[in-house]
Amino acid sequence: MIPIKRRQRGAPATMHSVGPQVHPSGQDEDYNLRETDPQLGGERWPNARRGWMTGGERFTSTHDLVEQMFYLYVRVVKAKDLHRSTLSSSCDPYVEVKLGNYKGRTKHIENKTNPEWNQVYAFSKDRIQSSVLEVLVKDKEMLGRDDCIGRVAFDLNEVPTRVPPDSPLAPQWYRLEDRRGGDIMLAVWMGTQADEAFSEAWHSDAATVYGEGVFNARSKVYLSPKLWYLRVNVIEAQDVIPSDRNRLPEVFVKAQMGSQVLKTKICPTRTTTPLWNEDLVFVAAEPFEEKLTITVEDRVHPSKDEVLGKMILPLTLFEKRLDHRPVHSRWFNLEKFGFGMMEADRRNELKFSSRIHLRISLEGGYHVLDESTLYSSDQRPTARQLWKQPIGVLEVGILGAQGLLPMKMRDGHGSTDAYCVAKYGQKWVRTRTIVDTHSPKWNEQYTWEVYDPCSVITLGVFDNCHLGGGEKAPAGTAARDSRIGKVRIRLSTLEAQRIYTHSYPLLVLHTHGVKKMGELQLAVRFTSLSLANMIYIYGQPLLPKMHYLRPFTVNQIESLRYQAMNIVAGRLGRAEPPLRKEVVEYMLDVDSNMWSMRRSKANFFRIMSLFSGIITMGQWFSQVCNWKSPITSVLVHILFLILICYPELILPTLFLYMFLIGLWNYRFRPRNPPHMDTKLSWAEAVHPDELDEEFDTFPTSRPHDVVRMRYDKLRSVAGRIQTVVADIATQGERLHSLLSWRDTRATSLFVVFSLCSAVVLYATPPKVVAMVTGVYYLRHPKFRSKLPSVPINFFKRLPARTDSML
């Protein structure tokens, strides 16, 4: 669609709303979550000024988490009996739909008098500036002006209204007026974004988009490919003969599937019948397009490997396993094809070939991790037979965004072509692109089945750089959709059957600090289908049982996750319109494991906040022991004596205390979902060099002096960590040396003390021992000494292995 009315250079188009200008990022930036009050769902059809809708009609739809947006839909189906041109004796028809300052145009069909288009156009009611809709059929001329074959006009006052779930409006034949005549089949109606034609329509709010950019501006639902773990158990090989018969080979096996390459260890013994019994695990996606290549190689030289045998196997050959029961192993013949090998030699080689013993299976009992385990949205196993029933439904209304910053330059002014992507489970959704506005209104609603409440939905906002317009993006970013911000919502923090309407700040960390890119407005509702199933799921393992029966190592999990992300990004990038690699990687947190000094500090202070309660409790107990508050100390003594006399009250008292604390904290429970916290992330007080290091490539691309400075800084931090670790090891070794007789005098004293303690404790009632111990630790400061106690002095004198360290 192209607007007819021209605009001055640098001025926004008539259809575009002008957003706020760039605001600087500072300490007074509003990073908080804001509750909103949008007009969700349809209360009533508003009485249109031109009489398009009748008063009193109710709008009933499943789209009750978005604001109603009314559209004039025009479906152009086909035409018939079009007359050919008298000059060229041909007819290359196309349809032009005009409404006020906007027009939509179908593709032209060459030399056909009965063309078919079947295209839908949607004109936003808020932008309609005319009461007449014109549909013109034109004949495209190679030279000169296109000839008008005929036209049909509609009075918008007479356009009917369609309310889902009514059946689609049937198109009708209309006689073309003027000139050459003919008939055209059309359907014209008024509807909302709940209409089935909404997603496939060409929208007036993307009127400046043309060519392939039209497809990139449409909304779409994607499904991640079905991922499997392919386990290759390399057992052994036989008759592995090297080219040099005078030496025994150093054999290893290399397996490759697409870009994934794994190797076994070199067999520890040089032999022609090597044994490994190693597992190589790959990630495969349905449909299985790639094949598994197995090669047996000989390490002739540290920099040279010689292929002794090779085979290629399709993945459809392997068994799909749902549990931990072993599959049958098989022997496979290896083929050896060297350079310059003749066909006769190849036939002779096949008569006596090397063999390899493998056990290969597609693991359906695992969940293939393609996203960070901290923000996982799905924990179901690959095999559908192992899925449980859903426990709820998640509905998200993507309303719009406010205050988005300009992401690129177009016609001399800052522009943003925003769209939103949401990912939960295997389902990805992408809204349509709203062109050249800083406050887009999407009002699209999507639904997901929920199988585990302890999961996270991720929503990201991006700037579309593939619309084919005249935008000028910064160097190096022209072909990549720019990230605007991301929001995560954990479902377990949502109350069931409640609608949450909030405006989430879109925060992005740049090299110059944290920056608010705008706000994303959402309406979220989590509906529980069964309270019993919800309670039951909290007692179940987070991942399928195969992750616990045959677990992967940490390195394997990270490597397989990276391969899974690449496969998902590759498959979604082949869709139409594509969900591009940079979008998928940002949504899946591809760089979450990269080193960051900022994240390290944030995690350190997170740990300190966890121990703050224990530290506070220790400080309070120290004050009790030192009688800072005599009343409190007396009460603690009384409570202690009661618990000593009635030990059966200890556990009930503890749980009653936690119950009362839980009830008290219910008054202060969070009312809103959590959001990005800049203070928790240590993003506001971060040093610029630490940010520059975080955004550095891997391997580094910074100058040598900068890298040397960062390396020295890292060494100093690591030195402090090394000191703490060494101190912990020293205390542990001292504890171990109590009975190791490293210090014979110390061990003798401890052994004698242990014997005496055993005799005393055997003869003394436990209540008396507990009472004496408690009274001793709670004694008045007058009976305390500022010097360390005898046990501490004795412990610090014990030997450690630090004397043996170089």
TIDREN-293983 format. One record per residue (C-alpha): x, y, z. Coordinates in steps of 0.5 Angstrom, whole numbers, plus 500, padded with zeros to 3 digits. Layout:
XYZ
...
! end
This chain:
500500500
503507498
500513501
497518495
498524499
505527498
509530504
515534505
522532506
523531514
516531516
512525518
507521514
500523515
499516518
504516523
504518530
510522532
513519538
517523544
524525543
530521545
531523553
538522556
539516561
540519568
540517575
533520575
530515570
524512571
525504571
519502575
514498573
507502572
500499573
496501567
488501566
487500558
480499556
480491555
475487551
469490547
464493552
460496546
460497539
461505539
456508535
460511529
459518526
458515519
453509521
458503520
455500526
449499530
448501537
447496542
451491539
455487544
462485542
464478544
470475542
476471545
480478544
479480551
486482553
487487548
483494546
479494540
481496534
477497528
478496521
475496514
477490511
477489503
478482500
480482493
478475490
478475482
475478476
472476470
471478463
476484463
476487456
483487452
486494450
485496443
492499443
496493445
491487444
493485451
490485459
495486465
490487470
491489477
487492483
488499486
484500493
483507495
481510501
482517502
490518502
491511502
491506497
493499496
495495490
495488488
501485483
499485476
498479472
500479465
496477459
490475463
482477462
480472468
485474474
485471481
489475487
485473493
489479497
486482503
487490505
486493512
485500513
485502520
478506522
482511526
486513520
480513515
479520512
473519507
466516506
467513500
471506498
474506491
476499488
479500481
481495476
487498472
491495466
499496467
502499461
509498459
509505456
505511459
500511464
496505466
489505463
483504468
479498466
473500471
471501478
467500484
465505489
462503496
459508501
462506508
455508511
453501508
458497509
456491514
459489520
462482522
463480529
467473530
465467531
460469525
462465519
467469514
463474509
462471502
465475497
460477491
461479484
460487482
459490475
465494474
463501472
466506466
470504460
472497458
467493463
468486467
466483473
470483480
469479486
470483493
468482500
468489504
466489511
468492518
471488523
476488529
483485530
479478532
478477525
481471521
483476516
487480520
494477520
494476512
492483511
496488508
495494513
495501512
499503518
505500514
503504508
510506506
512498506
513495499
516489495
519484500
518488506
511487506
512480508
517482513
511487516
506481518
504478524
506470525
506464529
512460529
514453532
521451534
523445531
522438535
529437538
532430539
539428543
542423538
547419543
552415539
556410544
562408541
564401543
570398539
573397532
576391529
581390523
583397523
589397519
594403518
597405511
604404514
603396516
610397520
606401526
600400530
595406530
593411535
586410533
580415535
573416532
570422529
563423529
560429525
553431524
552438520
556443524
557439530
563435530
565431536
571426537
573420542
579420546
585416543
585409545
590408550
593402547
596402540
592396537
588394531
582392535
581399539
576400545
573406547
566405550
565413550
558417549
558422543
551426544
549431538
542435537
538433531
532437529
526434525
525433519
532429520
535433514
542432516
546425516
551422521
558421519
563417522
570416521
576412524
582416524
589415526
594420529
600419525
603426527
600431532
598435526
596430522
591425522
589419517
582417515
582409516
575408515
568412514
561411513
555416513
548414516
541417515
538419522
532415520
535409521
536409529
531407534
527412538
528411546
523413551
527411557
533409560
533401557
539400553
538399545
541394541
548395539
550394531
556393527
557397521
562396516
567402514
569404507
576407506
577411500
583414499
586419494
587416487
583410489
581406483
574403482
577396482
581397489
575400492
571393490
577389493
577394499
569392501
571385501
575385507
573392511
574394518
568394522
566399528
561397534
556402535
550403540
546409537
539412539
535418539
533420546
526422547
526422554
530428555
528435554
533439549
535445552
535451548
534457553
538458559
535454565
534460569
529462564
526456562
519456559
519449557
521442561
517437557
521431554
522430547
517424546
510427546
508420549
511422555
507429556
503430562
496434561
497442561
495445568
493452565
493457560
497463559
494469555
498475553
495481550
501485547
497492547
503497545
509501547
510508549
516513548
521508544
527512542
529513535
533507532
535509525
534515520
529516515
528522511
532526515
529524522
529519527
525513526
523506529
519500526
517496532
515489532
514485539
516477539
514473545
517466546
514461551
515453550
515451543
511457540
514464538
509469536
511476532
506482532
506486525
511491524
508498526
512503521
515510523
512511530
515511537
508509540
506503536
499500538
499492536
493490540
494482539
493477543
496470544
495464548
499458550
498452554
502451561
505445563
509448569
508454573
515455574
517457567
518464564
515467558
520472554
518478550
522482546
521489542
525490536
526495530
525492523
531493518
528489513
522493510
525496504
525503505
530509505
532508512
539509514
542505520
548505523
554502520
554495521
547494523
543495516
542488515
540486523
534488527
536492533
534490540
530495543
529491550
526485553
521483559
521476563
515474567
515468571
508465571
509462578
509470581
502471578
495469581
491465577
485468574
487475575
489480569
495484570
496490566
502494567
507498563
514494563
520499562
525496556
532497559
538495555
545495557
550499552
557501553
555507556
551505561
544502562
538506558
531506558
529505551
521505552
516502555
512495553
504495555
502488557
496485559
497478562
492472565
494466568
488461568
489454572
485448570
486444576
488446583
490439585
494438579
498445580
499443587
502436585
506439580
510443585
513436588
515433581
522434578
523440574
526436568
524429565
527423569
532422564
536428566
537425573
538417571
543419566
545426567
550430562
556434565
556441565
560442559
556437555
549441557
552448555
555445548
549442547
545448549
549452544
548447538
540447540
540455539
544455532
539449530
533453532
535460529
537456523
530453522
526459524
530464519
528459514
520461515
516466511
517472514
524469517
525470525
532472524
538470528
539476532
532476534
532468536
539469540
537475544
531472546
535465548
540469552
546466547
551470551
549469558
555465560
560470558
565473563
562480566
565483572
559487573
555480573
560477578
559483583
552483582
552475584
557476589
552481593
546477591
550472596
551477601
544479601
542471602
547471608
545478611
539474615
544469618
549475619
543479623
541473627
548472629
549479631
543479635
545473639
552476640
548482643
544477647
550474650
553480651
547483655
546489651
538489653
538485659
530484658
531480652
537476655
533474661
527472656
532468652
534465658
527463660
525460653
532456653
530453659
523451657
526448651
531444655
525442660
520440654
525438648
519435644
516443643
523445639
520443632
513445633
515451636
520452630
514451625
509455628
514461628
515460621
507460620
506466624
512469620
509467613
502470615
505477617
509477611
502476607
501483608
507485604
507480599
508483592
502486588
506486581
510481577
518482578
521486573
528488571
532491577
538495575
540496582
540488583
544488576
549492578
548496572
547503575
554504578
558500573
565502571
565504564
571500562
567494565
562495560
567495555
570489557
563486557
561488550
568486547
568480542
570473544
576473542
578480544
578485539
581491544
588494543
594490547
595495552
587495554
587487554
594487559
590492564
584488564
588482565
592485571
586487574
583480573
589477576
588482582
581479583
583472582
589473588
584475593
579469591
585465591
587467598
580466601
580459598
586457601
584459608
578455607
582449605
587451611
581450616
579444613
586441613
586443620
580439622
583433618
589433622
586432629
586425628
592424623
597424628
601430624
602433630
603427635
602432641
595435639
592429637
594425643
591431647
584431643
584423643
584424651
579429651
575425646
575419651
574423657
568427654
565420652
565418659
562424662
556425656
555417657
554419665
550425664
543426662
543430655
538435658
544437663
549437658
544442653
543446659
550447661
552449654
547454653
548457660
555457658
554461652
549466654
553467661
554475663
560479660
563479667
564472666
567473659
574474657
576478651
582473649
580467645
577461648
581455649
578450643
580456638
587457640
588449640
584449633
589455630
595451633
594445628
598443622
595444615
599442608
600450607
608448609
608443603
606448598
611451593
! end
